[in-house]
Amino acid sequence: MLEITTAQRAKLRSLAMTMQPCAHIGKNGLTDNSYTMLSDLLDSRELIKISVLPNCAMSAKDILREIADKLDAVPVQAIGNRAVLYRRSMRTDIKHIQL
């Protein structure tokens, strides 16, 4: 997993402040389909915000850790029912986030 500095994490948090959640995790929790969807989102956006619905059995922090481990992403933050993840994309057709 990529390690980032405190300053880089702060920059990613500030970028995520204005984002709307692009994925929702509900009562089914994390399934193979949700991992595939989240991986595709990380490839196309690099920084994603996830909303954990109230009927989900897992907390946002637990979901953040599990997704980060499985998808080799960097956990940025988890506050309340929101989680933010970052992973550098290998695609060349997108604008990359400069850390």
N, CA, C and O atoms as a Tinker XYZ file with bonds, in Angstrom:
   396  protein
     1  N      0.845000   -1.177000    0.000000    73     2
     2  CA     0.000000    0.000000    0.000000    64     1     3
     3  C      0.889000    1.239000    0.000000    63     2     4     5
     4  O      1.924000    1.278000    0.666000    81     3
     5  N      0.476000    2.232000   -0.744000    73     3     6
     6  CA     1.190000    3.493000   -0.849000    64     5     7
     7  C      1.101000    4.264000    0.460000    63     6     8     9
     8  O      0.022000    4.392000    1.038000    81     7
     9  N      2.215000    4.767000    0.921000    73     7    10
    10  CA     2.218000    5.596000    2.124000    64     9    11
    11  C      2.227000    7.057000    1.709000    63    10    12    13
    12  O      2.958000    7.445000    0.798000    81    11
    13  N      1.421000    7.858000    2.371000    73    11    14
    14  CA     1.389000    9.288000    2.076000    64    13    15
    15  C      1.694000   10.068000    3.347000    63    14    16    17
    16  O      1.500000    9.577000    4.459000    81    15
    17  N      2.174000   11.291000    3.161000    73    15    18
    18  CA     2.523000   12.132000    4.299000    64    17    19
    19  C      1.277000   12.808000    4.854000    63    18    20    21
    20  O      0.202000   12.755000    4.256000    81    19
    21  N      1.443000   13.438000    6.000000    73    19    22
    22  CA     0.331000   14.157000    6.620000    64    21    23
    23  C     -0.142000   15.297000    5.730000    63    22    24    25
    24  O     -1.344000   15.540000    5.614000    81    23
    25  N      0.794000   15.993000    5.105000    73    23    26
    26  CA     0.429000   17.101000    4.216000    64    25    27
    27  C     -0.339000   16.607000    2.991000    63    26    28    29
    28  O     -1.295000   17.246000    2.553000    81    27
    29  N      0.080000   15.474000    2.446000    73    27    30
    30  CA    -0.630000   14.905000    1.297000    64    29    31
    31  C     -2.028000   14.456000    1.700000    63    30    32    33
    32  O     -2.984000   14.649000    0.948000    81    31
    33  N     -2.154000   13.858000    2.885000    73    31    34
    34  CA    -3.467000   13.439000    3.387000    64    33    35
    35  C     -4.372000   14.656000    3.582000    63    34    36    37
    36  O     -5.563000   14.597000    3.276000    81    35
    37  N     -3.816000   15.755000    4.087000    73    35    38
    38  CA    -4.591000   16.987000    4.284000    64    37    39
    39  C     -5.085000   17.536000    2.948000    63    38    40    41
    40  O     -6.213000   18.020000    2.849000    81    39
    41  N     -4.238000   17.460000    1.919000    73    39    42
    42  CA    -4.656000   17.928000    0.594000    64    41    43
    43  C     -5.800000   17.068000    0.056000    63    42    44    45
    44  O     -6.769000   17.589000   -0.496000    81    43
    45  N     -5.682000   15.752000    0.220000    73    43    46
    46  CA    -6.745000   14.858000   -0.248000    64    45    47
    47  C     -8.044000   15.100000    0.525000    63    46    48    49
    48  O     -9.129000   15.069000   -0.056000    81    47
    49  N     -7.934000   15.342000    1.838000    73    47    50
    50  CA    -9.138000   15.644000    2.632000    64    49    51
    51  C     -9.795000   16.921000    2.144000    63    50    52    53
    52  O    -11.022000   16.995000    2.065000    81    51
    53  N     -8.992000   17.933000    1.814000    73    51    54
    54  CA    -9.570000   19.196000    1.348000    64    53    55
    55  C    -10.244000   19.015000   -0.009000    63    54    56    57
    56  O    -11.280000   19.628000   -0.267000    81    55
    57  N     -9.671000   18.182000   -0.880000    73    55    58
    58  CA   -10.309000   17.907000   -2.170000    64    57    59
    59  C    -11.621000   17.152000   -1.980000    63    58    60    61
    60  O    -12.577000   17.365000   -2.726000    81    59
    61  N    -11.666000   16.283000   -0.997000    73    59    62
    62  CA   -12.859000   15.459000   -0.765000    64    61    63
    63  C    -13.994000   16.248000   -0.120000    63    62    64    65
    64  O    -15.151000   15.833000   -0.187000    81    63
    65  N    -13.677000   17.376000    0.501000    73    63    66
    66  CA   -14.713000   18.156000    1.194000    64    65    67
    67  C    -15.858000   18.559000    0.266000    63    66    68    69
    68  O    -17.014000   18.570000    0.689000    81    67
    69  N    -15.561000   18.889000   -0.982000    73    67    70
    70  CA   -16.590000   19.362000   -1.900000    64    69    71
    71  C    -17.220000   18.244000   -2.724000    63    70    72    73
    72  O    -18.158000   18.487000   -3.483000    81    71
    73  N    -16.715000   17.032000   -2.580000    73    71    74
    74  CA   -17.230000   15.900000   -3.359000    64    73    75
    75  C    -18.528000   15.358000   -2.778000    63    74    76    77
    76  O    -18.759000   15.391000   -1.569000    81    75
    77  N    -19.360000   14.862000   -3.671000    73    75    78
    78  CA   -20.537000   14.109000   -3.270000    64    77    79
    79  C    -20.159000   12.629000   -3.259000    63    78    80    81
    80  O    -19.305000   12.220000   -4.046000    81    79
    81  N    -20.762000   11.817000   -2.398000    73    79    82
    82  CA   -20.462000   10.379000   -2.408000    64    81    83
    83  C    -20.796000    9.768000   -3.769000    63    82    84    85
    84  O    -21.861000   10.025000   -4.329000    81    83
    85  N    -19.882000    8.962000   -4.289000    73    83    86
    86  CA   -20.102000    8.332000   -5.589000    64    85    87
    87  C    -20.453000    6.855000   -5.440000    63    86    88    89
    88  O    -20.721000    6.174000   -6.430000    81    87
    89  N    -20.452000    6.362000   -4.202000    73    87    90
    90  CA   -20.830000    4.973000   -3.945000    64    89    91
    91  C    -21.536000    4.897000   -2.597000    63    90    92    93
    92  O    -21.244000    5.665000   -1.680000    81    91
    93  N    -22.462000    3.963000   -2.496000    73    91    94
    94  CA   -23.214000    3.754000   -1.264000    64    93    95
    95  C    -23.105000    2.286000   -0.870000    63    94    96    97
    96  O    -23.283000    1.395000   -1.700000    81    95
    97  N    -22.814000    2.047000    0.392000    73    95    98
    98  CA   -22.741000    0.686000    0.912000    64    97    99
    99  C    -23.943000    0.492000    1.838000    63    98   100   101
   100  O    -24.122000    1.238000    2.801000    81    99
   101  N    -24.754000   -0.504000    1.541000    73    99   102
   102  CA   -25.992000   -0.717000    2.292000    64   101   103
   103  C    -25.989000   -1.995000    3.101000    63   102   104   105
   104  O    -24.949000   -2.443000    3.582000    81   103
   105  N    -27.180000   -2.580000    3.246000    73   103   106
   106  CA   -27.346000   -3.727000    4.136000    64   105   107
   107  C    -26.586000   -4.967000    3.680000    63   106   108   109
   108  O    -26.281000   -5.830000    4.503000    81   107
   109  N    -26.274000   -5.078000    2.396000    73   107   110
   110  CA   -25.516000   -6.233000    1.913000    64   109   111
   111  C    -24.027000   -6.114000    2.206000    63   110   112   113
   112  O    -23.284000   -7.080000    2.032000    81   111
   113  N    -23.588000   -4.956000    2.641000    73   111   114
   114  CA   -22.174000   -4.752000    2.960000    64   113   115
   115  C    -21.305000   -4.777000    1.721000    63   114   116   117
   116  O    -21.731000   -4.346000    0.649000    81   115
   117  N    -20.097000   -5.276000    1.860000    73   115   118
   118  CA   -19.144000   -5.319000    0.755000    64   117   119
   119  C    -19.232000   -6.671000    0.047000    63   118   120   121
   120  O    -18.940000   -7.715000    0.629000    81   119
   121  N    -19.634000   -6.626000   -1.205000    73   119   122
   122  CA   -19.736000   -7.830000   -2.026000    64   121   123
   123  C    -18.683000   -7.765000   -3.126000    63   122   124   125
   124  O    -17.995000   -6.755000   -3.269000    81   123
   125  N    -18.555000   -8.829000   -3.893000    73   123   126
   126  CA   -17.613000   -8.833000   -5.012000    64   125   127
   127  C    -17.950000   -7.730000   -6.016000    63   126   128   129
   128  O    -17.056000   -7.095000   -6.576000    81   127
   129  N    -19.244000   -7.510000   -6.237000    73   127   130
   130  CA   -19.663000   -6.453000   -7.166000    64   129   131
   131  C    -19.277000   -5.072000   -6.648000    63   130   132   133
   132  O    -18.872000   -4.210000   -7.427000    81   131
   133  N    -19.400000   -4.859000   -5.352000    73   131   134
   134  CA   -19.035000   -3.548000   -4.814000    64   133   135
   135  C    -17.530000   -3.324000   -4.903000    63   134   136   137
   136  O    -17.098000   -2.200000   -5.158000    81   135
   137  N    -16.719000   -4.360000   -4.701000    73   135   138
   138  CA   -15.267000   -4.209000   -4.870000    64   137   139
   139  C    -14.919000   -3.860000   -6.311000    63   138   140   141
   140  O    -14.061000   -3.012000   -6.556000    81   139
   141  N    -15.580000   -4.507000   -7.263000    73   139   142
   142  CA   -15.341000   -4.220000   -8.680000    64   141   143
   143  C    -15.728000   -2.791000   -9.006000    63   142   144   145
   144  O    -14.985000   -2.086000   -9.688000    81   143
   145  N    -16.887000   -2.357000   -8.526000    73   143   146
   146  CA   -17.346000   -0.998000   -8.774000    64   145   147
   147  C    -16.390000    0.029000   -8.166000    63   146   148   149
   148  O    -16.047000    1.021000   -8.811000    81   147
   149  N    -15.960000   -0.212000   -6.919000    73   147   150
   150  CA   -15.064000    0.726000   -6.251000    64   149   151
   151  C    -13.703000    0.777000   -6.931000    63   150   152   153
   152  O    -13.100000    1.846000   -7.021000    81   151
   153  N    -13.215000   -0.348000   -7.404000    73   151   154
   154  CA   -11.944000   -0.370000   -8.126000    64   153   155
   155  C    -12.045000    0.429000   -9.420000    63   154   156   157
   156  O    -11.132000    1.181000   -9.761000    81   155
   157  N    -13.158000    0.267000  -10.144000    73   155   158
   158  CA   -13.370000    1.038000  -11.373000    64   157   159
   159  C    -13.453000    2.531000  -11.079000    63   158   160   161
   160  O    -12.905000    3.343000  -11.825000    81   159
   161  N    -14.139000    2.896000   -9.990000    73   159   162
   162  CA   -14.229000    4.303000   -9.607000    64   161   163
   163  C    -12.861000    4.876000   -9.257000    63   162   164   165
   164  O    -12.540000    6.002000   -9.637000    81   163
   165  N    -12.061000    4.106000   -8.538000    73   163   166
   166  CA   -10.711000    4.571000   -8.189000    64   165   167
   167  C     -9.848000    4.728000   -9.435000    63   166   168   169
   168  O     -9.034000    5.648000   -9.507000    81   167
   169  N    -10.013000    3.845000  -10.416000    73   167   170
   170  CA    -9.242000    3.966000  -11.655000    64   169   171
   171  C     -9.628000    5.204000  -12.443000    63   170   172   173
   172  O     -8.776000    5.815000  -13.088000    81   171
   173  N    -10.889000    5.581000  -12.401000    73   171   174
   174  CA   -11.336000    6.723000  -13.201000    64   173   175
   175  C    -11.267000    8.052000  -12.458000    63   174   176   177
   176  O    -11.207000    9.103000  -13.097000    81   175
   177  N    -11.275000    8.034000  -11.109000    73   175   178
   178  CA   -11.307000    9.287000  -10.345000    64   177   179
   179  C    -10.127000    9.476000   -9.400000    63   178   180   181
   180  O     -9.788000   10.612000   -9.068000    81   179
   181  N     -9.507000    8.418000   -8.968000    73   179   182
   182  CA    -8.405000    8.393000   -8.002000    64   181   183
   183  C     -8.840000    8.686000   -6.563000    63   182   184   185
   184  O     -8.326000    8.066000   -5.632000    81   183
   185  N     -9.760000    9.604000   -6.368000    73   183   186
   186  CA   -10.240000    9.959000   -5.032000    64   185   187
   187  C    -11.755000    9.764000   -5.012000    63   186   188   189
   188  O    -12.468000   10.361000   -5.818000    81   187
   189  N    -12.245000    8.934000   -4.099000    73   187   190
   190  CA   -13.682000    8.681000   -4.037000    64   189   191
   191  C    -14.186000    8.834000   -2.604000    63   190   192   193
   192  O    -13.469000    8.599000   -1.632000    81   191
   193  N    -15.446000    9.236000   -2.523000    73   191   194
   194  CA   -16.123000    9.334000   -1.233000    64   193   195
   195  C    -17.240000    8.303000   -1.224000    63   194   196   197
   196  O    -18.013000    8.189000   -2.176000    81   195
   197  N    -17.308000    7.556000   -0.133000    73   195   198
   198  CA   -18.293000    6.480000    0.007000    64   197   199
   199  C    -19.230000    6.821000    1.152000    63   198   200   201
   200  O    -18.796000    7.270000    2.213000    81   199
   201  N    -20.507000    6.605000    0.930000    73   199   202
   202  CA   -21.509000    6.802000    1.966000    64   201   203
   203  C    -21.932000    5.433000    2.498000    63   202   204   205
   204  O    -22.297000    4.545000    1.727000    81   203
   205  N    -21.880000    5.270000    3.809000    73   203   206
   206  CA   -22.305000    4.025000    4.443000    64   205   207
   207  C    -23.720000    4.254000    4.989000    63   206   208   209
   208  O    -23.929000    5.089000    5.869000    81   207
   209  N    -24.664000    3.515000    4.463000    73   207   210
   210  CA   -26.063000    3.699000    4.850000    64   209   211
   211  C    -26.309000    3.168000    6.266000    63   210   212   213
   212  O    -25.592000    2.283000    6.731000    81   211
   213  N    -27.319000    3.707000    6.949000    73   211   214
   214  CA   -27.588000    3.297000    8.337000    64   213   215
   215  C    -27.907000    1.810000    8.507000    63   214   216   217
   216  O    -27.691000    1.259000    9.586000    81   215
   217  N    -28.414000    1.156000    7.470000    73   215   218
   218  CA   -28.762000   -0.264000    7.607000    64   217   219
   219  C    -27.574000   -1.201000    7.367000    63   218   220   221
   220  O    -27.748000   -2.420000    7.352000    81   219
   221  N    -26.381000   -0.654000    7.183000    73   219   222
   222  CA   -25.175000   -1.467000    7.013000    64   221   223
   223  C    -24.667000   -1.902000    8.390000    63   222   224   225
   224  O    -24.657000   -1.109000    9.332000    81   223
   225  N    -24.250000   -3.150000    8.499000    73   223   226
   226  CA   -23.791000   -3.686000    9.781000    64   225   227
   227  C    -22.400000   -3.180000   10.162000    63   226   228   229
   228  O    -22.042000   -3.198000   11.339000    81   227
   229  N    -21.612000   -2.731000    9.183000    73   227   230
   230  CA   -20.245000   -2.280000    9.441000    64   229   231
   231  C    -20.178000   -0.764000    9.574000    63   230   232   233
   232  O    -21.007000   -0.048000    9.012000    81   231
   233  N    -19.195000   -0.282000   10.314000    73   231   234
   234  CA   -18.991000    1.170000   10.436000    64   233   235
   235  C    -18.179000    1.664000    9.244000    63   234   236   237
   236  O    -17.578000    0.872000    8.518000    81   235
   237  N    -18.169000    2.971000    9.052000    73   235   238
   238  CA   -17.407000    3.562000    7.951000    64   237   239
   239  C    -15.912000    3.280000    8.108000    63   238   240   241
   240  O    -15.221000    3.057000    7.114000    81   239
   241  N    -15.409000    3.287000    9.337000    73   239   242
   242  CA   -13.982000    3.010000    9.564000    64   241   243
   243  C    -13.633000    1.578000    9.197000    63   242   244   245
   244  O    -12.592000    1.330000    8.589000    81   243
   245  N    -14.492000    0.635000    9.558000    73   243   246
   246  CA   -14.254000   -0.767000    9.216000    64   245   247
   247  C    -14.281000   -0.974000    7.705000    63   246   248   249
   248  O    -13.437000   -1.677000    7.149000    81   247
   249  N    -15.247000   -0.363000    7.058000    73   247   250
   250  CA   -15.367000   -0.473000    5.608000    64   249   251
   251  C    -14.153000    0.158000    4.935000    63   250   252   253
   252  O    -13.618000   -0.396000    3.975000    81   251
   253  N    -13.720000    1.302000    5.429000    73   251   254
   254  CA   -12.551000    1.986000    4.869000    64   253   255
   255  C    -11.315000    1.093000    4.947000    63   254   256   257
   256  O    -10.586000    0.962000    3.963000    81   255
   257  N    -11.071000    0.480000    6.101000    73   255   258
   258  CA    -9.907000   -0.395000    6.267000    64   257   259
   259  C     -9.980000   -1.607000    5.341000    63   258   260   261
   260  O     -8.990000   -1.975000    4.708000    81   259
   261  N    -11.156000   -2.219000    5.266000    73   259   262
   262  CA   -11.312000   -3.421000    4.451000    64   261   263
   263  C    -11.129000   -3.135000    2.961000    63   262   264   265
   264  O    -10.465000   -3.893000    2.255000    81   263
   265  N    -11.717000   -2.044000    2.492000    73   263   266
   266  CA   -11.575000   -1.684000    1.073000    64   265   267
   267  C    -10.131000   -1.322000    0.761000    63   266   268   269
   268  O     -9.595000   -1.740000   -0.265000    81   267
   269  N     -9.500000   -0.554000    1.631000    73   267   270
   270  CA    -8.111000   -0.138000    1.406000    64   269   271
   271  C     -7.193000   -1.350000    1.308000    63   270   272   273
   272  O     -6.314000   -1.391000    0.447000    81   271
   273  N     -7.387000   -2.342000    2.183000    73   271   274
   274  CA    -6.559000   -3.550000    2.142000    64   273   275
   275  C     -6.801000   -4.355000    0.872000    63   274   276   277
   276  O     -5.856000   -4.806000    0.224000    81   275
   277  N     -8.058000   -4.531000    0.523000    73   275   278
   278  CA    -8.401000   -5.380000   -0.623000    64   277   279
   279  C     -8.025000   -4.743000   -1.960000    63   278   280   281
   280  O     -7.598000   -5.444000   -2.876000    81   279
   281  N     -8.180000   -3.406000   -2.084000    73   279   282
   282  CA    -7.950000   -2.731000   -3.361000    64   281   283
   283  C     -6.611000   -2.010000   -3.428000    63   282   284   285
   284  O     -6.339000   -1.307000   -4.401000    81   283
   285  N     -5.773000   -2.171000   -2.413000    73   283   286
   286  CA    -4.465000   -1.518000   -2.367000    64   285   287
   287  C     -4.609000    0.003000   -2.517000    63   286   288   289
   288  O     -3.907000    0.631000   -3.309000    81   287
   289  N     -5.519000    0.568000   -1.752000    73   287   290
   290  CA    -5.772000    2.002000   -1.768000    64   289   291
   291  C     -5.329000    2.614000   -0.446000    63   290   292   293
   292  O     -5.023000    1.906000    0.513000    81   291
   293  N     -5.300000    3.937000   -0.416000    73   291   294
   294  CA    -4.900000    4.651000    0.794000    64   293   295
   295  C     -6.151000    5.168000    1.497000    63   294   296   297
   296  O     -6.923000    5.915000    0.896000    81   295
   297  N     -6.366000    4.789000    2.753000    73   295   298
   298  CA    -7.488000    5.366000    3.489000    64   297   299
   299  C     -7.172000    6.814000    3.841000    63   298   300   301
   300  O     -6.151000    7.096000    4.469000    81   299
   301  N     -8.038000    7.721000    3.441000    73   299   302
   302  CA    -7.809000    9.143000    3.702000    64   301   303
   303  C     -8.485000    9.548000    5.001000    63   302   304   305
   304  O     -7.836000   10.087000    5.898000    81   303
   305  N     -9.789000    9.292000    5.110000    73   303   306
   306  CA   -10.495000    9.613000    6.344000    64   305   307
   307  C    -11.836000    8.916000    6.396000    63   306   308   309
   308  O    -12.401000    8.531000    5.373000    81   307
   309  N    -12.333000    8.764000    7.611000    73   307   310
   310  CA   -13.678000    8.246000    7.845000    64   309   311
   311  C    -14.289000    9.102000    8.942000    63   310   312   313
   312  O    -13.804000    9.118000   10.073000    81   311
   313  N    -15.355000    9.813000    8.599000    73   311   314
   314  CA   -16.052000   10.656000    9.566000    64   313   315
   315  C    -17.536000   10.339000    9.465000    63   314   316   317
   316  O    -18.127000   10.420000    8.389000    81   315
   317  N    -18.130000    9.978000   10.591000    73   315   318
   318  CA   -19.557000    9.656000   10.600000    64   317   319
   319  C    -19.834000    8.468000    9.705000    63   318   320   321
   320  O    -19.291000    7.383000    9.913000    81   319
   321  N    -20.687000    8.678000    8.702000    73   319   322
   322  CA   -21.023000    7.586000    7.785000    64   321   323
   323  C    -20.383000    7.781000    6.408000    63   322   324   325
   324  O    -20.866000    7.234000    5.416000    81   323
   325  N    -19.299000    8.558000    6.345000    73   323   326
   326  CA   -18.594000    8.804000    5.084000    64   325   327
   327  C    -17.150000    8.311000    5.186000    63   326   328   329
   328  O    -16.515000    8.412000    6.236000    81   327
   329  N    -16.656000    7.782000    4.084000    73   327   330
   330  CA   -15.276000    7.320000    4.013000    64   329   331
   331  C    -14.667000    7.823000    2.709000    63   330   332   333
   332  O    -15.348000    7.894000    1.686000    81   331
   333  N    -13.385000    8.171000    2.748000    73   331   334
   334  CA   -12.687000    8.693000    1.574000    64   333   335
   335  C    -11.452000    7.830000    1.318000    63   334   336   337
   336  O    -10.679000    7.533000    2.229000    81   335
   337  N    -11.287000    7.435000    0.046000    73   335   338
   338  CA   -10.168000    6.579000   -0.373000    64   337   339
   339  C     -9.428000    7.217000   -1.539000    63   338   340   341
   340  O    -10.012000    7.937000   -2.349000    81   339
   341  N     -8.118000    6.935000   -1.607000    73   339   342
   342  CA    -7.301000    7.405000   -2.725000    64   341   343
   343  C     -6.473000    6.250000   -3.251000    63   342   344   345
   344  O     -5.945000    5.445000   -2.484000    81   343
   345  N     -6.363000    6.178000   -4.578000    73   343   346
   346  CA    -5.443000    5.244000   -5.221000    64   345   347
   347  C     -5.014000    5.859000   -6.546000    63   346   348   349
   348  O     -5.851000    6.248000   -7.361000    81   347
   349  N     -3.717000    5.945000   -6.751000    73   347   350
   350  CA    -3.175000    6.488000   -7.994000    64   349   351
   351  C     -3.579000    5.584000   -9.156000    63   350   352   353
   352  O     -3.410000    4.366000   -9.098000    81   351
   353  N     -4.113000    6.196000  -10.206000    73   351   354
   354  CA    -4.576000    5.437000  -11.361000    64   353   355
   355  C     -3.446000    5.256000  -12.367000    63   354   356   357
   356  O     -2.588000    6.126000  -12.517000    81   355
   357  N     -3.457000    4.131000  -13.045000    73   355   358
   358  CA    -2.473000    3.864000  -14.095000    64   357   359
   359  C     -2.967000    4.346000  -15.457000    63   358   360   361
   360  O     -2.229000    4.290000  -16.440000    81   359
   361  N     -4.201000    4.813000  -15.518000    73   359   362
   362  CA    -4.757000    5.287000  -16.784000    64   361   363
   363  C     -4.082000    6.587000  -17.200000    63   362   364   365
   364  O     -3.708000    7.398000  -16.352000    81   363
   365  N     -3.928000    6.783000  -18.498000    73   363   366
   366  CA    -3.293000    7.998000  -19.009000    64   365   367
   367  C     -4.311000    9.008000  -19.529000    63   366   368   369
   368  O     -3.950000   10.141000  -19.848000    81   367
   369  N     -5.559000    8.615000  -19.614000    73   367   370
   370  CA    -6.583000    9.499000  -20.189000    64   369   371
   371  C     -7.337000   10.311000  -19.142000    63   370   372   373
   372  O     -8.371000   10.901000  -19.454000    81   371
   373  N     -6.842000   10.353000  -17.906000    73   371   374
   374  CA    -7.498000   11.136000  -16.871000    64   373   375
   375  C     -6.508000   12.147000  -16.301000    63   374   376   377
   376  O     -5.296000   12.003000  -16.455000    81   375
   377  N     -7.039000   13.160000  -15.647000    73   375   378
   378  CA    -6.188000   14.140000  -14.966000    64   377   379
   379  C     -5.852000   13.586000  -13.579000    63   378   380   381
   380  O     -6.741000   13.324000  -12.769000    81   379
   381  N     -4.564000   13.414000  -13.324000    73   379   382
   382  CA    -4.124000   12.836000  -12.068000    64   381   383
   383  C     -4.051000   13.909000  -10.978000    63   382   384   385
   384  O     -3.801000   15.083000  -11.253000    81   383
   385  N     -4.274000   13.479000   -9.753000    73   383   386
   386  CA    -4.153000   14.377000   -8.600000    64   385   387
   387  C     -2.671000   14.514000   -8.277000    63   386   388   389
   388  O     -1.976000   13.514000   -8.093000    81   387
   389  N     -2.193000   15.738000   -8.209000    73   387   390
   390  CA    -0.788000   15.996000   -7.893000    64   389   391
   391  C     -0.631000   16.115000   -6.386000    63   390   392   393
   392  O     -1.199000   17.011000   -5.761000    81   391
   393  N      0.135000   15.216000   -5.814000    73   391   394
   394  CA     0.366000   15.246000   -4.364000    64   393   395
   395  C      1.616000   15.994000   -4.047000    63   394   396
   396  O      1.976000   16.125000   -2.877000    81   395
